[in-house]
Each structure stands twice: as structure tokens, then as C-alpha cells.
Amino acid sequence: MENKQEILRKINVVLEQIRPYLQADGGDISLVGLTDDMEVCVELEGACNGCPHKTQTIHAGVERTLKAYIPEIKGVVEVSK
């Protein structure tokens, strides 16, 4: 398995690809961290934070995309800083 820093770098690359779609709707996403269990912790910002579809955005959009590029990822969880 790759080291955690390399996986974090890949996560940031993928989030940069996702970000324009979220920003088009007035939102954004920030990487908070990566757990030892390979769960990506993110924070939705702006319009995405209060959106009733944010769970779908996290799982159908962000999680699916991250897992497609980084198979080691087990899931994505939303956290608040």
C-alpha cells in the first residue's frame, strides 16, 4: 500500500477535479484528513453545507469518484471543523 502522504496527494488531485462542479452551485469541498481506516474526511462549504442533497453529493459523487481513482479508499465522511 502507498504511504499516507501519497494517498493524500492523490485525494487532493481528485478533489480539484470535483471542485468546479460544486462551485458552480455555490459550494465547495475541503479535505480535512484521512483516517487509519482509509476513510476520507471532508467538509462541504458554502451552499453545499446546508443542501438537502449533500448526502447524495458525498456518496454518489465524491466517494464514487475517489474510489474510482484510489481503490484503497474505503469511504468518505463529512465532518465539521
C-alpha positions as CSV (number, residue, x, y, z in Angstrom):
1,M,0.0,0.0,0.0
2,E,1.2,3.5,-0.8
3,N,2.1,5.8,2.1
4,K,-0.5,8.1,3.6
5,Q,1.1,11.3,2.1
6,E,1.0,9.9,-1.4
7,I,-2.7,9.0,-1.0
8,L,-3.5,12.4,0.4
9,R,-1.8,14.0,-2.6
10,K,-4.0,11.8,-4.9
11,I,-7.1,12.7,-2.9
12,N,-6.3,16.4,-3.4
13,V,-5.9,15.9,-7.2
14,V,-9.3,14.2,-7.4
15,L,-11.0,16.9,-5.2
16,E,-9.6,19.5,-7.6
17,Q,-11.4,17.8,-10.4
18,I,-14.7,17.7,-8.4
19,R,-14.5,21.2,-7.0
20,P,-15.7,23.1,-10.2
21,Y,-19.0,21.2,-10.1
22,L,-19.6,22.1,-6.5
23,Q,-18.5,25.7,-7.1
24,A,-20.9,26.1,-10.0
25,D,-23.7,25.6,-7.4
26,G,-22.2,28.0,-4.9
27,G,-20.4,25.4,-2.8
28,D,-17.0,23.9,-2.2
29,I,-15.2,21.0,-0.5
30,S,-12.2,20.8,1.8
31,L,-10.1,17.8,2.7
32,V,-10.0,17.5,6.5
33,G,-8.0,14.3,6.7
34,L,-7.6,10.6,6.1
35,T,-8.2,8.1,8.9
36,D,-6.1,5.0,9.5
37,D,-9.1,3.0,8.2
38,M,-8.8,4.8,4.8
39,E,-11.9,7.0,5.2
40,V,-11.6,10.4,3.7
41,C,-12.9,13.2,5.9
42,V,-14.2,16.2,4.1
43,E,-16.1,19.4,4.9
44,L,-18.7,20.7,2.5
45,E,-18.8,24.5,2.4
46,G,-21.0,27.3,1.1
47,A,-24.3,26.3,-0.5
48,C,-23.3,22.6,-0.2
49,N,-23.2,22.7,3.6
50,G,-26.9,23.3,4.0
51,C,-28.1,21.5,0.9
52,P,-30.7,18.7,1.3
53,H,-28.8,16.7,-1.3
54,K,-25.4,16.8,0.5
55,T,-25.5,13.1,1.5
56,Q,-26.1,12.2,-2.1
57,T,-23.3,14.5,-3.2
58,I,-20.9,12.9,-0.7
59,H,-21.7,9.3,-1.5
60,A,-22.7,9.3,-5.2
61,G,-20.3,12.0,-6.3
62,V,-17.3,12.4,-4.1
63,E,-17.0,8.9,-2.7
64,R,-17.6,7.2,-6.0
65,T,-15.1,9.4,-7.8
66,L,-12.4,9.0,-5.2
67,K,-12.8,5.2,-5.1
68,A,-12.6,5.0,-8.9
69,Y,-9.2,6.7,-8.8
70,I,-7.9,5.5,-5.5
71,P,-9.1,1.9,-4.7
72,E,-7.6,2.0,-1.2
73,I,-10.3,4.4,-0.1
74,K,-13.0,2.7,2.0
75,G,-15.4,5.6,2.2
76,V,-16.0,9.4,2.6
77,V,-17.4,11.0,5.7
78,E,-18.5,14.6,6.2
79,V,-17.1,16.4,9.2
80,S,-17.3,19.9,10.5
81,K,-14.2,21.7,11.6
